[in-house]
Amino acid sequence: MDIKILGTGCAKCKTLEQLTRDVVAKNNIDATITKVDDIVEIMKYNIMTTPALVIDGKVITKGRIPSAEEIKELLTK
Amino acid sequence: MVWKKLLKIVTGIILWYALYHYLQLFTDFIIDSIPGLQKGMHFTEALRFFIFEVPKVLMLLILIVFFVGIIRSFFTPEKTRKVLEGKSLFAGNIMAGLLGIVTPFCSCSAIPLFLGFVQAGVPLGVTFSFLISAPMINEVAVILLFGLFGWKVALIYVLTGLVIAIFSGFVIGKLKLEKYVESWVYLHKGEEGEESEGQITFDQRLSLGFTAVKEIVGKVWIYIVIGIAVGAAAHGYVPESFMTNLMGKSVWYSVPLSVLIGVPLYSNAAGIIPIVSVFIEKGVPLGTALAFMMSVIGLSLPEMIILKKVLKLPLILAFTGIVATGIMIVGFLFNVIF
């Protein structure tokens, strides 16, 4: 699974990245996590609010930090 | 699930109302029953002010932020963009200013939002009206103004903020400054971003209200407590006319000076408004105070540095200059009227 965290480096983006890493580690999910800081790269996903969570190229959440349970559900389904 | 939540909300509101209604009574009871605190003494009155104002403002904040959180769940940047696409200048500016108040906005999303708007064909001036009103007119500022100054000042702030946002955006649009947007911005045409999160239920909207309370109140309460503590201390101890000579009505440069100090200063509404309430009490006229608040909340150095990624310097300077001028006009106007 390919997970991307989109965000230009605000506090919320860092929180989401950490949270996702924790969930992945805790549940032994096979995934690569990349943080995307570049705004040009971020805009390719057509989002207007950060942070966004992208799984296998699809924007799953944007503009908010989902809870750990929600992330777990999104990643294991 | 929904019913349980609704029940919780209704009970909460009843409790809230009872507590709010008797807050002054509670405060007086606590203060007057502490031995050694004499009524009318500086310290007693400062403490009374603090013990009354902190819960009052926090309670107002919790209530309003909750409802604003629910209202905001009906507005998304995507919908707002759709409304603003290809709008003519003046009408577009008015819409953008109004939508800036209700659309969820976080300054860290300013860049993707700016790009999303401009690339979808929202005119530059209209985009700016949105970018000015969104951070300046926010629920925290309005509640604090309401709690500490009353509804008239809160309303004046919202209306003048709106006028500044509309006219500044209009002027930026008229000046045709598009060439000062970084050229790569227009190379990428934004496609219609689809609503990827789909419909949300009423239950989820309620949850969003709770989340907003947790996030916003959790972040700003400490500023409010500190701000009101400073206010309480000054309330009792700083002489009444302390600021009159420095920043009073007769000092013509008080408005430009307060904007000049306010622009580079960066603070959220929660930190600055309790302090400003002290200024007003100590002889700073309303217009000057208003100008100071608006320039601190609406214009900030960090925001300009972020915008530097997509805007060239002349446009940033024009933006700052136009908004600062608007704020000054409002400041002068209110000093003359009141």
Interface residues (C-beta under 8 A of the other chain):
Chain A: G7 T8 C10 A11 K12 C13 I39 V40 I42 M43 K44 N46 I47 M48 T49 T50 K58 V59 I60 T61 K62 G63 R64
Chain B: P77 E78 R81 P104 C106 C108 S109 I111 P112 L113 L115 G116 F117 Q119 W184 H188 G190 E191 E192 G193 E194 S196 E197 T211 I306 K309 V310
